[in-house]
């Protein structure tokens, strides 16, 4: 193992070397990178610092920046917040809401953290988190100091969730398993691609799940997606449901261009409206004759039409 101090230097040098090549292909009006799994605020900072050194300008070429150098409030929570807002809009189509619902969440990073915060604020009870080592089931619900503890758990860099049960003994740890065997009303897969397979999807359907909203990128396999659609449950694909992160990246860019900072309330209000608009577009193009909304079809068609119309308007056909 590389000692932590040396490891940090290696990460910094890697980021700087990477940016020495990448800087030619990015820019505020060209292409705008953002963080993801394994690339957080530290790595964004190293790369942005090198970018500024190379081009000599301070602009919004990265999103997910630190608050002291162009970042936006709500950005770390944004994907999770947006995911729950989208789930709430889906539930409204059936006269339901997040209030009183039992929610299972996978992962314990930014997306999971944001999803747990917002679901709890809307009156739901979140009962699971997960990691590479297994999942934690907390029947009392993950709220208050438990949400705060998730930040400590993530900062430990151990990439495991079992220590949660040491801190909160009423919770149970299930080694090597995924949280989709737990009975719930709403499932929010927020960890990694292909984490929820056909067997998991069938377990959720058999246990009466009414809504699945993807916080991660493509966390459900094609088999799982087919099971959800055939069962006609509310299923929000990541291309729509987890758009809150990139939407707030856009809001960060806007603040950079205007040379100002919005309050957390302003950013969140704009994010909420964006998710409502995305949901409306999905319903417009995804509702069938029987009234069921296929959000996969709706999001695909809405996205295609937006691009196609722009191409036609600009003569690119």
N, C-alpha and C positions, 0 to 999 in steps of 0.2 A: 504493500500500500504506500502511496505517496503521502508524506506528511502534509497536514492541512495547509500550512503556510506555503509550502512549495506547490501544492495542488492549486492554490488560488493564483499563484504567479503563472503556472502553466495554463490555467483557464484564461487569464488575461492575455497572455502572449498568443494563445490560439485565436482568441477573438480578434485581436489586433491584426494577426496575419491573415485571417479570413477576410477582414474588412479591407485590407490592402489590395485585394482583388475584387471584392464585391462592390466597392464604392463606385466603380465606373458604370454600374448597371442600375443604381438606385437613385432616388431623388424625390422631393416632395410632389413633383408632377410626373414622375416616371414609374417608380415602384417603391412600395413602403413596407419594409419588413416589420414583423412583430414577434413577440416571444411565444413559446409553446412549451411542451414537456421538455424539461432540462434546460430551458433558456428563460431565465427570469430577469428581474430587475438588474441584478449584478452583471449578467452577460450583455444585456442591452446597453448598460452604462459603458462597459469596456468598448463595445463596438461603436457606439455613438461618439465616444471620446475620440476614437481613432478616425472616424469619418470627419469630424470637425477639424482635426489636425490636417487631414489630407485635402479637404476642399476649402477650408477657411471660412465656412459659414455656419451659423446657428439657425437651423430650420427644422421643420417637423418631419424629418426623413424616417424616423422610427416612431412606433407607438409602444405604449407600455413603459414610457420613460419615467424617471424619478420625479417626484413632485417639485423638487428644487430646480429642475432643468427642463421644464416643458411638459411634464406629465399631467394627467387629468385625474381628478377625484372620481371614484367609482370604477375606474378601469379594472382593478384586480377582481372586483366582484361582478363585473358587467355580464360576463357570459352566463354565470349562474343566475343573476337577477333576471336577465332576459329570458332564460329557459323557463323559469317559474312563471313569469308574466305570460309567456306563450301557453304554458299548460293551463293557466287560469282562464285565458281566452277560450281554449278548447273546451274546458269544463263548462263554461258559460253557455255553449251551444246546446248543452243538455240540461240546462237549469241548475248546474252544480257550481261549486267553488272550491278553493283549496281549504277553506275553513272546516276543521274537524276531520280532515282526511289523514290516513296513515300513509306515510311516504317512505319509500326505500331509495337511498342514494348510494351510488358506488363512487369509489375514489375518496381522497381527502385533501386534494389540492385546491387551487383557486376556484375552479368551476364548482366543485362539490361544496366548498365553503360558502360561496355566494348563493348557491341553490338552497342550502340549509338555512342560511340567514333569512332569505326572502320567503321561503315556504313557512318558516316559523312565524315571521311577521304577519303572514296572511292567515294564520290560525291553524296550520297543519302541524302534525307531530311526526318529525323525522326520526326513524328508528335504526338506521344503519349507516355505516361508512365501510369502506373496504380498501385493501391494499394488496400488494403482491403476496403477502403472507396469509390472507384470508379476509373474513369480514367480522365486524363487530355488530351485535344486536343489542340495542339499548331500549328496552320496553318503556322506560320512563320518558323517552324523547331526548333528542340532542338539542339543547337550548342553553341560553345564558352562559355560565362559565364553561360549559362543555364546548360551546362554539369557540370561545376564546382559547381553549386548550388545543383545538385543532391547529391553531397557528404554532403553538409550541411543538406539537407533534411533527408538523411539516418542517419546522426549523431545525429539528434534530438531525435531519438528513439520513435517517435510518431507513426510510421508505417502508415502514411497517406500522400497523394499526393496533397490534396487541397491547402496547403500553396504555392505551385508552382504558382498558379494563383494570389496570393497576390503580389508575387515578379514580375511576368510577366503578366500584366493585359490583354494582347491580347489573352491569353490562356483561354480556357473554361473548367470547371469541370463538369463531369457527374456522379452524385452520384449513387452508387450501380450498376453501369454498367461496362461492359468490353469493351475494345477498338476494338473488332473485328467487330463492326458495322461501323467503319470508312473505307471509300474506300481507298484502297492501292494497290501497286504493290507487295510488299513483307511484309510478316507478320513474326515477330520473337517472339513467346511466350517464355518468359524468367522468369516467376514468379514461379508457383507451379504446381504440378501434377493435371491433369484433369481440368485445367482452361479454356480449349477451347473445347466446346461440339459440338454435331452434328448441332445444330441450328447456332452456331457461324461459323462453317465450311461452312455451306450453305450460310450464309451471305457473307463470304469472296469470295466464288466461284461466287456468283451472282454479286458481285461488281468487278469482274475481276482480282482477285489476281492471280499472276503467280507463286509465290514461297512462301512456308512456311518452315521455318527452326527452329527446336526446340532447344532453349537455355537451357530450364529447363529439368528436368527428367520427361518424359512422360506427358507433358502438354496437349496433345491432347487425348481425349477419343477414344476408339475403333471406335465409330460411326463417329467421326470427321475424323479419319484416313481413313476410308473406303470411305467417301465422297471425300476426296482429291485424293485418288488413282483412284476412278471411273471417276473423272473429268480430270485425267491425268495431273494435275499440278505438278510442282516440289515440292516434299515433302521430307524433310530431317528429319528422326527420330533422337531423342536425342542420341541414342546409337552411332550414327556417328557424327551428327552435333555438339553436345556439348562435344565431346571428347577432346577439346582443354584444358580444365581444368585439367583433369587427365594426359594428355600428358605433360603439363607444370609441374605438380607434378613430373613426371618422370624426367624432365629436372632439377628440383630442387634437386632430389635425386642424379643425375649424378654430379651436381656441388658439393654437399656435399661429395660424394665419392672421387672426384678429389681435394678437399680442395681448391676450387677457386670459383670466381664469374664471370659469364659472363655479358657482357653489355646487356642493354635492346634490342639493335639491334640484337645481337647474339641470344638471347632467342626467339625473335619474328620471326627471319628468320627460326629457327628450327621448331617453332610452325607452321608457314605457310606451310612449306614443309610437315610436318606430316599431316595437313588437306588435302593437295593436294593428298597425298598417300592414305588416307582413302577414299577420293572421287573416286579415280581411282579404288580401290578395289570394291566399291559399284557399279560402272558402269560395271566392268568386270562381276560381278555375277548377276546384276539386270536388264540388258538391255534385252528387249523382241524382238521378231521378227519384230515388227513394229518400233523399235527404242526407245520406251518409257522406261525410267529407273525407275524401282520400287526400290527406295532406301531402303525400309523396307526389301524386299527380299534380295537385294544386301548386306546389312550390316549383316543380319542374316547368309547368306550363307558364306560370307567372314570370319566372326568370327568363325563359326563352322569348316570350312575347316582348319583354322589356328590351332585351338586346336586339331582337329582330326589328322592332319598330324603330329603334335608334339607327340601325344600319340602313334601313330603307329611307328614313328621313335624310340621312347624310349621303345617300347615293351609293352606298357600299352594298351592292347586290350581285 
